[in-house]
Amino acid sequence: MLTVKMLGDEIGSADHIRHLPNTGETSYIYETGDFELEFIIGKDGKADHVNLVNHQ
């Protein structure tokens, strides 16, 4: 179980936070050079999944 608090404690504040109105989830995005690391947090406050996106 990964929570927003755990993300903040381990890797700091997200560079961007986007609310996903269609699902009620929130995306916490971390810029990591050529990539974005995106944690999708569900309504329960826990990570549902993680995306790694190339900035090409």
OpenMM code with the backbone's topology and positions (N, CA, C; nanometers):
from openmm import Vec3, app, unit

residues = "MET LEU THR VAL LYS MET LEU GLY ASP GLU ILE GLY SER ALA ASP HIS ILE ARG HIS LEU PRO ASN THR GLY GLU THR SER TYR ILE TYR GLU THR GLY ASP PHE GLU LEU GLU PHE ILE ILE GLY LYS ASP GLY LYS ALA ASP HIS VAL ASN LEU VAL ASN HIS GLN".split()
positions = [
    Vec3(0.0852, -0.1172, 0.0000),
    Vec3(0.0000, 0.0000, 0.0000),
    Vec3(0.0901, 0.1239, 0.0000),
    Vec3(0.0734, 0.2079, -0.0990),
    Vec3(0.1496, 0.3310, -0.1126),
    Vec3(0.0521, 0.4477, -0.1039),
    Vec3(0.0803, 0.5427, -0.0161),
    Vec3(-0.0084, 0.6575, 0.0037),
    Vec3(0.0620, 0.7865, -0.0385),
    Vec3(-0.0149, 0.8946, -0.0484),
    Vec3(0.0411, 1.0251, -0.0823),
    Vec3(0.1435, 1.0680, 0.0223),
    Vec3(0.1164, 1.0431, 0.1482),
    Vec3(0.2113, 1.0786, 0.2549),
    Vec3(0.3434, 1.0048, 0.2347),
    Vec3(0.3356, 0.8777, 0.2006),
    Vec3(0.4571, 0.7990, 0.1779),
    Vec3(0.5368, 0.8554, 0.0602),
    Vec3(0.4664, 0.8943, -0.0471),
    Vec3(0.5352, 0.9560, -0.1616),
    Vec3(0.6095, 1.0808, -0.1175),
    Vec3(0.5414, 1.1683, -0.0447),
    Vec3(0.6031, 1.2916, 0.0034),
    Vec3(0.7224, 1.2658, 0.0923),
    Vec3(0.7102, 1.1677, 0.1806),
    Vec3(0.8198, 1.1349, 0.2725),
    Vec3(0.9409, 1.0776, 0.1984),
    Vec3(0.9161, 0.9973, 0.0947),
    Vec3(1.0247, 0.9263, 0.0268),
    Vec3(1.0861, 1.0041, -0.0898),
    Vec3(1.0021, 1.0700, -0.1715),
    Vec3(1.0571, 1.1361, -0.2904),
    Vec3(1.0188, 1.2835, -0.3017),
    Vec3(0.9506, 1.3358, -0.2027),
    Vec3(0.9201, 1.4787, -0.1995),
    Vec3(0.7876, 1.5138, -0.2642),
    Vec3(0.7669, 1.6413, -0.2791),
    Vec3(0.6426, 1.6911, -0.3365),
    Vec3(0.6393, 1.6673, -0.4866),
    Vec3(0.5213, 1.6379, -0.5368),
    Vec3(0.5035, 1.6178, -0.6807),
    Vec3(0.5260, 1.7494, -0.7556),
    Vec3(0.5765, 1.7380, -0.8778),
    Vec3(0.5952, 1.8559, -0.9621),
    Vec3(0.4616, 1.9074, -1.0149),
    Vec3(0.3686, 1.8155, -1.0379),
    Vec3(0.2348, 1.8508, -1.0862),
    Vec3(0.1342, 1.7581, -1.0203),
    Vec3(0.0165, 1.8109, -0.9942),
    Vec3(-0.0944, 1.7304, -0.9428),
    Vec3(-0.2135, 1.7579, -1.0321),
    Vec3(-0.2712, 1.6514, -1.0873),
    Vec3(-0.3876, 1.6654, -1.1754),
    Vec3(-0.5031, 1.5830, -1.1185),
    Vec3(-0.6182, 1.6442, -1.1141),
    Vec3(-0.7387, 1.5728, -1.0710),
    Vec3(-0.8048, 1.5127, -1.1941),
    Vec3(-0.8430, 1.3878, -1.1848),
    Vec3(-0.9034, 1.3160, -1.2966),
    Vec3(-1.0531, 1.3019, -1.2700),
    Vec3(-1.1326, 1.3973, -1.3175),
    Vec3(-1.2748, 1.4012, -1.2813),
    Vec3(-1.3548, 1.2800, -1.3269),
    Vec3(-1.3145, 1.2164, -1.4365),
    Vec3(-1.3900, 1.1007, -1.4860),
    Vec3(-1.3827, 0.9817, -1.3922),
    Vec3(-1.2718, 0.9701, -1.3178),
    Vec3(-1.2531, 0.8542, -1.2301),
    Vec3(-1.2518, 0.8913, -1.0824),
    Vec3(-1.2385, 1.0201, -1.0528),
    Vec3(-1.2271, 1.0630, -0.9133),
    Vec3(-1.0888, 1.0405, -0.8562),
    Vec3(-0.9934, 1.0023, -0.9406),
    Vec3(-0.8568, 0.9786, -0.8963),
    Vec3(-0.7755, 1.1072, -0.9080),
    Vec3(-0.6559, 1.1042, -0.8494),
    Vec3(-0.5635, 1.2167, -0.8574),
    Vec3(-0.4292, 1.1645, -0.9050),
    Vec3(-0.3681, 1.2367, -0.9985),
    Vec3(-0.2400, 1.1988, -1.0548),
    Vec3(-0.1307, 1.2873, -0.9939),
    Vec3(-0.0309, 1.2247, -0.9342),
    Vec3(0.0855, 1.2941, -0.8779),
    Vec3(0.2016, 1.2679, -0.9720),
    Vec3(0.2526, 1.3758, -1.0339),
    Vec3(0.3518, 1.3624, -1.1397),
    Vec3(0.4865, 1.4184, -1.0941),
    Vec3(0.5901, 1.3372, -1.1140),
    Vec3(0.7275, 1.3747, -1.0803),
    Vec3(0.8085, 1.3788, -1.2088),
    Vec3(0.8734, 1.4929, -1.2350),
    Vec3(0.9606, 1.5084, -1.3514),
    Vec3(1.0961, 1.4450, -1.3178),
    Vec3(1.1428, 1.3560, -1.4058),
    Vec3(1.2695, 1.2866, -1.3808),
    Vec3(1.3577, 1.2906, -1.5047),
    Vec3(1.3883, 1.4100, -1.5523),
    Vec3(1.4702, 1.4215, -1.6730),
    Vec3(1.3859, 1.3980, -1.7969),
    Vec3(1.4147, 1.2906, -1.8701),
    Vec3(1.3429, 1.2603, -1.9932),
    Vec3(1.2089, 1.1920, -1.9691),
    Vec3(1.1769, 1.1644, -1.8441),
    Vec3(1.0558, 1.0896, -1.8127),
    Vec3(0.9708, 1.1601, -1.7077),
    Vec3(0.8435, 1.1231, -1.7053),
    Vec3(0.7533, 1.1599, -1.5960),
    Vec3(0.7159, 1.0314, -1.5242),
    Vec3(0.7225, 1.0341, -1.3941),
    Vec3(0.6778, 0.9238, -1.3113),
    Vec3(0.5445, 0.9674, -1.2521),
    Vec3(0.4382, 0.8957, -1.2864),
    Vec3(0.3028, 0.9372, -1.2510),
    Vec3(0.2381, 0.8319, -1.1600),
    Vec3(0.2016, 0.8741, -1.0409),
    Vec3(0.1324, 0.7874, -0.9460),
    Vec3(-0.0155, 0.8230, -0.9492),
    Vec3(-0.0999, 0.7262, -0.9794),
    Vec3(-0.2438, 0.7481, -0.9815),
    Vec3(-0.2988, 0.7032, -0.8467),
    Vec3(-0.3534, 0.7996, -0.7721),
    Vec3(-0.4039, 0.7740, -0.6376),
    Vec3(-0.5561, 0.7668, -0.6438),
    Vec3(-0.6109, 0.6577, -0.5931),
    Vec3(-0.7550, 0.6366, -0.5943),
    Vec3(-0.8266, 0.7166, -0.4868),
    Vec3(-0.9574, 0.7068, -0.4881),
    Vec3(-1.0407, 0.7778, -0.3906),
    Vec3(-1.0087, 0.7367, -0.2472),
    Vec3(-0.9548, 0.6161, -0.2301),
    Vec3(-0.9212, 0.5663, -0.0965),
    Vec3(-0.7873, 0.6192, -0.0458),
    Vec3(-0.7171, 0.7026, -0.1285),
    Vec3(-0.5902, 0.7609, -0.0862),
    Vec3(-0.4699, 0.6711, -0.1081),
    Vec3(-0.4894, 0.5587, -0.1762),
    Vec3(-0.3809, 0.4642, -0.2018),
    Vec3(-0.3511, 0.4591, -0.3510),
    Vec3(-0.2246, 0.4276, -0.3838),
    Vec3(-0.1845, 0.4193, -0.5243),
    Vec3(-0.2579, 0.3051, -0.5928),
    Vec3(-0.3187, 0.3373, -0.7054),
    Vec3(-0.3871, 0.2375, -0.7871),
    Vec3(-0.2903, 0.1794, -0.8894),
    Vec3(-0.2128, 0.2674, -0.9533),
    Vec3(-0.1090, 0.2237, -1.0470),
    Vec3(-0.0095, 0.3369, -1.0712),
    Vec3(0.0990, 0.3013, -1.1399),
    Vec3(0.2076, 0.3945, -1.1680),
    Vec3(0.2364, 0.3921, -1.3174),
    Vec3(0.2580, 0.5093, -1.3762),
    Vec3(0.2943, 0.5204, -1.5181),
    Vec3(0.4320, 0.5841, -1.5308),
    Vec3(0.5083, 0.5398, -1.6280),
    Vec3(0.6349, 0.6021, -1.6637),
    Vec3(0.6207, 0.6475, -1.8073),
    Vec3(0.6278, 0.7806, -1.8303),
    Vec3(0.6002, 0.8389, -1.9613),
    Vec3(0.7260, 0.9067, -2.0139),
    Vec3(0.7631, 0.8745, -2.1368),
    Vec3(0.8774, 0.9368, -2.2036),
    Vec3(0.8350, 1.0734, -2.2587),
    Vec3(0.9194, 1.1766, -2.2444),
    Vec3(0.8895, 1.3124, -2.2887),
    Vec3(0.9253, 1.3391, -2.4341),
    Vec3(0.9283, 1.2437, -2.5201),
    Vec3(0.9713, 1.2659, -2.6595),
    Vec3(0.8809, 1.3576, -2.7319),
] * unit.nanometer
topology = app.Topology()
chain = topology.addChain("A")
for resn in residues:
    res = topology.addResidue(resn, chain)
    for name in ("N", "CA", "C"):
        topology.addAtom(name, app.Element.getBySymbol(name[0]), res)
